[in-house]
Amino acid sequence: MRLNTKEDFFDALNEDLAWRKKELTYVKSNIRVGTPNYKTNLRSGVLLLYAHFEGYIKNACENFLKYLKLKRLNYNELKENLLAISIKNELKSFEESNKVTVHCQIVDFILNQLNQRATIPTENIIKTGSNLNSNILREILTSVGIDYSNYELKSNLIDQILLKNRNSIAHGEYVLLDDIEFSDLHREILFIMDDIKDKLTNIVTLEEYKKIL
């Protein structure tokens, strides 16, 4: 999907979330106590809930960076979080090199060349490691300009309920949830996904990715 306009980006966010919600609603409707496949459906539900949680966060944030890349902004127009992403390679070179000449070149770039067109990377920036815990989520959201404190109270839910159960199932262990607890988890995870969509929408609508001059 092309992301040339705000509307393109909003459509990408909404469409990606819509099909995930539809599938998760269907999965949830099949988790009923007393049915022959209750435990199997419950395990499948946890795995799919995590998969859609990770998949949506990754896609939404990557599409945000792709949209910004097409805006053709200069380095000095970007907020600090996005500037850090944009000069990540330079910062990495500074850390890895022992050459003073390399250090001087990088310092000169940061001090004198930030009025150039920014190169915003979109590949291998949003890394979940197939293990999207609260700490990784914090880093991802901070990198795109979303305050993680909005989800601080959800950290235990993500780590101890969603991720712990997902990992237990993946290793062939028994799921520790029942249908009521899954329903609560389902609601909370969808809330987080919805809320992140809304926050990215607001950032783009209000152009909050730009540095206030």
ZICORWO-V465665 format. One record per residue. N is the residue number from 1. RES is the residue in three letters. SS is DSSP state (H for helix, E for strand, - for the rest). PSI is psi in degrees with one decimal (* if undefined). OMEGA is omega in degrees with one decimal (999 if undefined). Layout:
BEGIN
n | res | ss | psi | omega
N | RES | SS | PSI | OMEGA
N | RES | SS | PSI | OMEGA
END
This chain:
BEGIN
n | res | ss | psi | omega
1 | MET | - | 134.1 | 177.1
2 | ARG | - | 144.7 | -177.0
3 | LEU | - | 41.8 | -175.8
4 | ASN | - | -28.9 | -175.7
5 | THR | - | 166.8 | 175.2
6 | LYS | H | -41.6 | -178.2
7 | GLU | H | -38.6 | 176.5
8 | ASP | H | -45.3 | -178.4
9 | PHE | H | -44.7 | 179.3
10 | PHE | H | -41.4 | 178.8
11 | ASP | H | -40.8 | 179.7
12 | ALA | H | -43.6 | 177.9
13 | LEU | H | -48.5 | -174.8
14 | ASN | H | -42.9 | -178.0
15 | GLU | H | -39.7 | -179.5
16 | ASP | H | -37.7 | 179.5
17 | LEU | H | -36.1 | -174.7
18 | ALA | H | -47.6 | -177.2
19 | TRP | H | -30.7 | 177.3
20 | ARG | H | -44.0 | 177.5
21 | LYS | H | -43.1 | -178.7
22 | LYS | H | -45.8 | -179.6
23 | GLU | H | -41.6 | -178.6
24 | LEU | H | -33.1 | 176.0
25 | THR | H | -41.1 | 178.4
26 | TYR | H | -44.7 | -179.9
27 | VAL | H | -45.2 | -179.6
28 | LYS | H | -38.3 | -178.1
29 | SER | H | -20.1 | -179.3
30 | ASN | - | -3.2 | -179.9
31 | ILE | - | 93.8 | -176.5
32 | ARG | - | 127.1 | 178.9
33 | VAL | - | 136.4 | 177.2
34 | GLY | - | -13.3 | 177.9
35 | THR | - | 152.9 | -175.6
36 | PRO | - | -34.6 | -175.7
37 | ASN | - | 23.9 | -175.0
38 | TYR | H | -53.7 | -175.8
39 | LYS | H | -37.7 | 177.8
40 | THR | H | -45.2 | 179.3
41 | ASN | H | -34.4 | 178.7
42 | LEU | H | -45.6 | 178.1
43 | ARG | H | -44.2 | 178.8
44 | SER | H | -37.1 | 179.7
45 | GLY | H | -42.1 | 179.5
46 | VAL | H | -44.3 | -179.8
47 | LEU | H | -44.0 | -179.5
48 | LEU | H | -35.7 | 179.0
49 | LEU | H | -44.7 | 177.2
50 | TYR | H | -44.8 | -177.3
51 | ALA | H | -42.4 | 179.9
52 | HIS | H | -34.2 | 175.9
53 | PHE | H | -52.9 | 179.8
54 | GLU | H | -46.4 | -176.8
55 | GLY | H | -40.7 | -178.0
56 | TYR | H | -43.6 | 179.2
57 | ILE | H | -46.4 | -178.7
58 | LYS | H | -49.5 | -178.5
59 | ASN | H | -45.1 | -177.2
60 | ALA | H | -45.1 | -177.7
61 | CYS | H | -36.3 | 176.2
62 | GLU | H | -41.2 | 178.1
63 | ASN | H | -32.8 | 176.0
64 | PHE | H | -45.7 | 178.8
65 | LEU | H | -38.4 | 177.4
66 | LYS | H | -39.3 | 177.7
67 | TYR | H | -45.8 | -179.4
68 | LEU | H | -35.8 | 179.4
69 | LYS | H | -36.7 | -179.3
70 | LEU | - | -9.9 | 178.6
71 | LYS | - | -17.4 | 175.0
72 | ARG | - | 50.3 | 178.8
73 | LEU | - | 158.9 | 173.7
74 | ASN | E | 160.3 | 179.9
75 | TYR | H | -44.0 | -175.0
76 | ASN | H | 0.6 | 174.5
77 | GLU | H | -12.9 | -174.1
78 | LEU | E | 145.2 | 171.5
79 | LYS | - | 161.9 | -171.8
80 | GLU | H | -39.8 | -178.1
81 | ASN | H | -39.3 | -179.5
82 | LEU | H | -31.6 | 174.1
83 | LEU | H | -40.1 | 179.3
84 | ALA | H | -41.1 | 177.2
85 | ILE | H | -42.3 | -174.3
86 | SER | H | -32.4 | -179.2
87 | ILE | - | 23.0 | -178.1
88 | LYS | H | -42.9 | -178.6
89 | ASN | H | -39.2 | 178.4
90 | GLU | H | -42.7 | 179.4
91 | LEU | H | -37.5 | 178.5
92 | LYS | H | -41.3 | 178.7
93 | SER | H | -39.1 | 179.1
94 | PHE | H | -44.1 | -176.9
95 | GLU | H | -37.9 | -173.0
96 | GLU | H | -21.9 | -176.0
97 | SER | - | 143.4 | 175.0
98 | ASN | - | 3.0 | -176.0
99 | LYS | - | 127.0 | 179.0
100 | VAL | H | -34.7 | 180.0
101 | THR | H | -40.4 | 177.8
102 | VAL | H | -43.4 | 178.6
103 | HIS | H | -42.7 | -178.9
104 | CYS | H | -39.3 | 179.0
105 | GLN | H | -40.6 | -178.6
106 | ILE | H | -41.2 | 177.3
107 | VAL | H | -41.8 | 177.4
108 | ASP | H | -41.8 | 178.7
109 | PHE | H | -46.6 | -177.6
110 | ILE | H | -37.3 | -176.2
111 | LEU | H | -34.2 | -167.7
112 | ASN | H | -8.0 | -173.4
113 | GLN | - | 19.6 | -178.9
114 | LEU | - | -1.8 | 175.0
115 | ASN | - | 7.5 | 177.3
116 | GLN | - | 164.8 | 177.8
117 | ARG | E | 128.0 | -178.4
118 | ALA | - | 141.4 | 172.2
119 | THR | - | 102.0 | -177.5
120 | ILE | - | 113.1 | -179.5
121 | PRO | - | 147.6 | 179.5
122 | THR | - | -12.2 | -179.2
123 | GLU | - | 138.4 | 176.3
124 | ASN | - | 31.7 | 175.6
125 | ILE | - | -46.6 | 178.4
126 | ILE | - | 94.7 | -174.9
127 | LYS | - | 117.3 | 178.1
128 | THR | - | -21.4 | -179.0
129 | GLY | - | 20.5 | -176.1
130 | SER | - | 27.9 | -177.3
131 | ASN | - | 61.4 | -170.9
132 | LEU | - | 83.4 | 175.7
133 | ASN | - | -180.0 | -174.6
134 | SER | H | -33.6 | 179.9
135 | ASN | H | -42.4 | 177.6
136 | ILE | H | -40.3 | 177.5
137 | LEU | H | -39.7 | 178.0
138 | ARG | H | -46.0 | -179.1
139 | GLU | H | -42.4 | -179.5
140 | ILE | H | -49.3 | -177.0
141 | LEU | H | -39.5 | 177.6
142 | THR | H | -37.9 | -177.6
143 | SER | H | -28.3 | 179.6
144 | VAL | H | 4.0 | 173.3
145 | GLY | - | 19.5 | 176.9
146 | ILE | - | 129.5 | -178.6
147 | ASP | - | 116.7 | -177.6
148 | TYR | H | -19.3 | -179.1
149 | SER | H | -21.3 | 176.0
150 | ASN | H | -23.4 | -175.2
151 | TYR | H | 9.4 | -176.8
152 | GLU | H | -41.5 | -178.7
153 | LEU | H | -8.7 | 178.6
154 | LYS | H | -1.8 | -175.0
155 | SER | H | -44.7 | 179.9
156 | ASN | H | -39.2 | 177.5
157 | LEU | H | -45.5 | -178.6
158 | ILE | H | -47.1 | -172.6
159 | ASP | H | -47.2 | -170.6
160 | GLN | H | -20.1 | -178.2
161 | ILE | H | -57.3 | -178.3
162 | LEU | H | -59.6 | -171.9
163 | LEU | H | -41.4 | -179.0
164 | LYS | H | -43.2 | 179.0
165 | ASN | H | -39.0 | 177.1
166 | ARG | H | -44.9 | -179.3
167 | ASN | H | -37.3 | 177.7
168 | SER | H | -44.8 | 179.6
169 | ILE | H | -42.1 | -179.0
170 | ALA | H | -25.8 | 179.7
171 | HIS | - | 14.8 | 175.1
172 | GLY | - | 17.8 | -179.4
173 | GLU | - | 172.6 | -175.1
174 | TYR | - | 138.5 | 177.6
175 | VAL | - | 138.6 | -173.7
176 | LEU | - | 14.4 | -179.0
177 | LEU | - | 156.6 | 167.3
178 | ASP | - | -177.1 | -174.7
179 | ASP | H | -34.6 | 179.4
180 | ILE | H | -44.5 | 179.2
181 | GLU | H | -37.3 | 176.7
182 | PHE | H | -41.3 | 179.4
183 | SER | H | -41.8 | 177.8
184 | ASP | H | -43.6 | 179.4
185 | LEU | H | -43.7 | 177.9
186 | HIS | H | -47.2 | -179.0
187 | ARG | H | -44.0 | -176.3
188 | GLU | H | -40.5 | -179.6
189 | ILE | H | -40.5 | 176.5
190 | LEU | H | -33.9 | 176.1
191 | PHE | H | -45.1 | 179.8
192 | ILE | H | -45.6 | 179.7
193 | MET | H | -44.9 | 177.8
194 | ASP | H | -43.4 | -175.8
195 | ASP | H | -39.5 | 176.9
196 | ILE | H | -39.7 | 175.1
197 | LYS | H | -46.5 | -179.2
198 | ASP | H | -39.4 | -178.0
199 | LYS | H | -39.7 | 175.7
200 | LEU | H | -37.8 | 176.6
201 | THR | H | -43.2 | -179.9
202 | ASN | H | -40.3 | 179.3
203 | ILE | H | -43.4 | -179.6
204 | VAL | H | -43.1 | -179.5
205 | THR | H | -44.5 | -176.1
206 | LEU | - | 2.0 | -178.4
207 | GLU | - | 43.9 | -178.6
208 | GLU | - | 0.5 | 174.1
209 | TYR | - | -10.3 | -179.1
210 | LYS | E | 143.3 | 176.0
211 | LYS | - | 136.1 | 177.7
212 | ILE | - | 119.8 | -176.4
213 | LEU | - | * | 999
END
